Amino acid sequence: MLNFTDAAASRVRDFLAKQAAQGVTALRVAGTRKEHRLWLVKESDQQEGDRVLFLDGFEVYVDPMTVRHLDGATVDFVDGVMQSGFRVFFPSPTWDDPVAQKVQDVLDHEVNPGVAGHGGSVSLVKVAGDVAVIQLHGGCQGCGAADVTLKQGIERMIKAGVPEIRAVQDATDHAAGENPYYAPDAVPDEVDSPIA
């Protein structure tokens, strides 16, 4: 069915407490994988056919179409510099940890589009506590500017988008890079990172 992280459940309870005087008692989730909404509702807004989830301190109403589209999804609450609010996501088979999934989202949507222009890509190896371990590929592997890209771009973006992460570690074997964007021995004095 639909899962809620502790952060999302806590935020829903806070919102419901603030709206209790208006008779708001539950949350409704509706939509598809691509487009979905969450909003607070009254008990009288429950419709015939709704599946009702009983969570700690509140109920969630989900219509039958939404149940089909969002089965297995997780609702999280993100409160960061780059984005804030509820997000519904489907944990990948690789990343069942919500923090790892958030790091992967930053890599997919913010980091990789930038480094792709230099023929590179970045993948998440794992999240260990508050450290994201990444690996650079393509033009980034063995690039003389990899440190600049890591410190001024990748690490900054991950930490801004995922406050739970306090450090980023590079696990790349840079000596094995076959086609670096900047050769390690020919790096200009002032090199620009593709994403800094």
C-alpha positions as CSV (number, residue, x, y, z in Angstrom):
1,M,0.0,0.0,0.0
2,L,1.2,3.5,0.8
3,N,4.0,4.0,3.3
4,F,4.9,7.2,5.3
5,T,8.3,8.1,6.6
6,D,8.5,9.3,10.2
7,A,9.2,12.8,9.0
8,A,6.0,12.8,6.8
9,A,3.8,11.3,9.5
10,S,5.0,13.8,12.0
11,R,4.4,16.7,9.6
12,V,0.8,15.5,8.8
13,R,0.1,15.2,12.6
14,D,1.3,18.8,13.0
15,F,-0.8,20.1,10.2
16,L,-3.9,18.3,11.4
17,A,-3.4,19.7,15.0
18,K,-3.3,23.2,13.5
19,Q,-6.5,22.6,11.5
20,A,-8.5,20.7,14.2
21,A,-10.7,23.7,14.9
22,Q,-12.0,23.6,11.3
23,G,-12.9,19.9,11.7
24,V,-10.0,18.6,9.6
25,T,-9.2,15.0,10.7
26,A,-7.6,13.1,7.9
27,L,-5.3,13.3,4.8
28,R,-6.4,12.4,1.3
29,V,-3.9,11.2,-1.3
30,A,-4.9,11.0,-4.9
31,G,-3.3,10.7,-8.3
32,T,-0.9,8.7,-10.4
33,R,2.8,7.9,-10.4
34,K,3.4,11.0,-12.4
35,E,1.1,13.4,-10.8
36,H,-0.3,13.2,-7.3
37,R,-1.7,15.5,-4.5
38,L,-2.1,15.4,-0.8
39,W,-4.5,17.5,1.2
40,L,-6.2,17.7,4.5
41,V,-9.9,16.7,4.7
42,K,-12.8,16.3,7.1
43,E,-14.1,12.9,8.1
44,S,-17.3,13.7,6.0
45,D,-15.0,13.8,2.9
46,Q,-14.5,10.0,3.0
47,Q,-16.1,8.5,-0.1
48,E,-17.5,5.1,-0.7
49,G,-14.8,2.8,-2.0
50,D,-12.0,4.7,-0.3
51,R,-9.3,2.6,1.2
52,V,-8.6,4.0,4.7
53,L,-5.1,3.7,6.2
54,F,-5.0,4.0,9.9
55,L,-1.6,5.5,10.9
56,D,-0.4,6.7,14.2
57,G,-2.6,9.7,15.0
58,F,-4.4,10.1,11.7
59,E,-6.2,8.4,8.8
60,V,-5.4,8.6,5.1
61,Y,-8.2,8.3,2.5
62,V,-7.1,6.8,-0.9
63,D,-9.5,6.2,-3.8
64,P,-9.4,2.9,-5.7
65,M,-7.7,4.4,-8.8
66,T,-5.0,6.0,-6.7
67,V,-4.5,2.7,-4.8
68,R,-3.6,1.0,-8.1
69,H,-1.2,3.8,-9.2
70,L,0.5,4.5,-5.8
71,D,0.7,1.0,-4.4
72,G,4.2,0.6,-2.8
73,A,5.0,4.3,-2.9
74,T,6.5,6.2,0.1
75,V,5.4,9.6,1.3
76,D,8.2,11.7,2.7
77,F,8.6,15.3,3.9
78,V,11.6,17.2,2.7
79,D,12.6,20.4,4.4
80,G,15.7,21.7,2.7
81,V,17.1,24.7,0.8
82,M,16.4,23.3,-2.6
83,Q,12.9,22.0,-2.0
84,S,10.4,21.7,0.8
85,G,7.2,19.8,1.1
86,F,5.7,16.3,0.7
87,R,7.1,14.1,-2.0
88,V,5.8,10.7,-3.1
89,F,8.4,8.4,-4.5
90,F,8.9,4.7,-5.3
91,P,11.9,3.3,-3.7
92,S,14.1,1.7,-6.3
93,P,15.1,-1.9,-5.6
94,T,18.6,-0.7,-5.0
95,W,17.7,2.1,-2.6
96,D,15.1,1.1,0.0
97,D,16.6,3.7,2.4
98,P,14.8,7.1,1.9
99,V,18.0,9.0,2.5
100,A,19.8,7.0,-0.3
101,Q,16.8,7.6,-2.6
102,K,17.0,11.3,-2.0
103,V,20.8,11.3,-2.8
104,Q,20.0,9.4,-5.9
105,D,17.4,11.9,-6.9
106,V,19.9,14.8,-6.5
107,L,22.4,12.9,-8.7
108,D,19.8,12.1,-11.3
109,H,18.2,15.6,-11.5
110,E,20.9,18.0,-10.6
111,V,24.4,16.5,-10.8
112,N,24.3,14.2,-13.8
113,P,22.8,16.7,-16.3
114,G,25.7,19.0,-15.5
115,V,28.6,16.5,-15.8
116,A,27.1,14.9,-18.9
117,G,28.3,17.9,-20.9
118,H,31.8,16.8,-20.1
119,G,31.1,13.1,-20.9
120,G,30.8,12.1,-17.3
121,S,28.3,10.6,-14.8
122,V,28.1,10.1,-11.1
123,S,26.5,7.1,-9.3
124,L,25.7,6.4,-5.7
125,V,27.6,3.5,-4.2
126,K,26.0,3.6,-0.8
127,V,25.0,5.8,2.2
128,A,26.9,5.0,5.4
129,G,25.5,7.0,8.2
130,D,25.7,10.6,7.2
131,V,28.2,10.0,4.4
132,A,27.3,9.5,0.7
133,V,29.8,7.3,-1.1
134,I,29.8,8.1,-4.8
135,Q,31.7,7.0,-7.9
136,L,32.6,9.0,-11.0
137,H,32.5,7.6,-14.5
138,G,33.3,8.5,-18.1
139,G,34.9,11.9,-18.5
140,C,34.9,12.4,-14.7
141,Q,36.9,9.3,-14.0
142,G,40.6,10.3,-13.9
143,C,39.8,13.9,-14.7
144,G,42.3,16.4,-13.3
145,A,39.3,18.6,-12.2
146,A,37.5,15.8,-10.4
147,D,38.4,17.2,-6.9
148,V,37.0,20.6,-7.9
149,T,33.8,19.0,-9.3
150,L,33.4,16.9,-6.2
151,K,34.0,19.6,-3.6
152,Q,32.5,22.7,-5.3
153,G,29.6,20.9,-7.1
154,I,28.6,17.4,-6.2
155,E,29.1,17.6,-2.4
156,R,27.5,21.1,-2.2
157,M,24.4,19.9,-4.2
158,I,24.0,16.7,-2.2
159,K,24.3,18.4,1.2
160,A,21.9,21.2,0.1
161,G,19.3,18.7,-1.2
162,V,19.7,16.0,1.5
163,P,20.4,17.6,4.9
164,E,21.0,14.2,6.5
165,I,24.2,14.0,4.5
166,R,27.2,15.7,6.1
167,A,30.0,14.5,3.8
168,V,30.6,13.0,0.4
169,Q,33.3,10.4,-0.2
170,D,34.7,9.6,-3.7
171,A,35.3,5.8,-4.2
172,T,36.4,6.2,-7.8
173,D,39.5,4.5,-9.1
174,H,40.8,7.6,-11.0
175,A,43.9,5.8,-12.3
176,A,41.6,3.5,-14.4
177,G,40.0,6.5,-16.2
178,E,40.4,6.0,-19.9
179,N,39.0,9.2,-21.3
180,P,39.2,12.0,-18.7
181,Y,37.8,15.4,-19.7
182,Y,41.0,17.1,-18.4
183,A,44.1,14.9,-18.4
184,P,45.5,14.8,-14.9
185,D,48.8,16.3,-15.9
186,A,47.4,19.0,-18.1
187,V,44.9,20.8,-15.8
188,P,44.8,24.5,-16.2
189,D,45.6,26.7,-13.1
190,E,42.0,27.7,-12.8
191,V,39.7,24.9,-14.0
192,D,36.0,25.2,-14.0
193,S,33.8,22.4,-12.7
194,P,30.8,21.6,-15.0
195,I,28.5,22.0,-12.1
196,A,30.1,24.3,-9.6
